[in-house]
C-alpha cells in the first residue's frame, strides 16, 4: 500500500549510509555528535525503525548536510564538488562571506592563454 513511500525511505537510508561512509563517521561517532544512542542509530540505519524529522535534522547537522541532501535522488556531483560543499558547510559565517567574495573575484578573472 505504501510501496512508493517505503522505497523512497530506503533510498534516503542508503544516501544517509553513503554520507556516513564518506565522512568516515561510525555509528558511535555519529551517536556522540547527535546525543542519540548507538542502538537507536543502528536501528535507524538498518531500517528497523523510522526516525522523527528532528532526529534526521540532528544526523544531517552532524554530517554537515541538509535534509534535502537525503531526498535528492540526483547524486551526480563529483567527489571534489562534494568535498567543497562539505567543507563550506563547516565554515563560520565570516569565512563563508570571505569565500563568496573570493569566488566572485575568481569568476571575473579571465585567464590568458
N, C-alpha and C positions, 0 to 999 in steps of 0.2 A: 504494500500500500504506500509506503514512504520510500520506495526504492531510490528515487531521484535524490531525496534528501540524504539518505544513508550513503549513497555513492559520493555525493559532494562532501559529506562529513569525512569519509575515508580518504578522499583526495586531500582535504585540509590536514588530516593527521599525517599523511605522507609528507606533505610540504613542511609541516612542523618538525618531523623527524629529520628531514633534509637540512633545515636551518640549524637544528641542534648539532648535527654532524659537521656542517660547515663551520660553525662557531666553536667546534670541539667542546661542547657542553655536555657533560654527563648528566644523568638524571640527578645524581647527588648535587652537582654544582648548580643545576637549574633549581632544584628544591631549595638550596641555600639562598639563591638570589631572589626567589619568589616567596619565601617563607611558607611553602607548601611542603607536605610530607613526601618523601620519596615514593611511598606506596601509592599515594594519590596520583602523582605524576606518572608513575609506571602504568597504573591502570588506565589513565587517560591516553597515554601514548600507545598503548596496546589495544585501544578501542573498547576496553571493558566498561568504562564509564564515560559519560558525556559531560563536558565542562560547562560551567556558567560563563557568561561573557566576561565577568570580572576576572575569572581565572585565566581566560585566554589573554586578556589585557596584561595581566601580570607576567605571563610567559613571554608575550611579544615584547614587553618592555625589557625583560631580562636578556632577550636575544637581539635587541636593538632593531626590531622590525615593527611594522604596523600590522594591525589586524587584517587590513586589506591585502597584505602580502600573502596571508594564508588562503585567502579566497581567490587570488589571482591565478588563473589557470595558465596564463602566458608567462612562463618562466624562461624567456628567451634571452635573458641578459647573459653577457659573458662573465667569466669569473672576475675580470677586472672591474666591470660595472658593479657587480655585487659587492666587491671589496670597497669600492668608492662610496657606495650608498651606506654600507655598514659603518665605515669609518666616519662619514659625515654625520650620521645619527648620534655618534658618541661625542661630537664636538660641543663646546659651550656655545651659547647664543652669539657671543662676541666673535668666536672663531668661525662660526658659520657665516657671519656677516663679512668677515675678512676674506673668507674663501669665495663668497659670492662676488665680491669686488675683484678679486684676482681672476676669476673665471670670465667676468665681463671684459676685463683688460685683455686677457688671453684671446678671447673670441674676436677682439678688434685688431689684434696683431696680424699683420699679413707677412707670411714667410716669403722671402725672396729666393727664388730657385735659380 
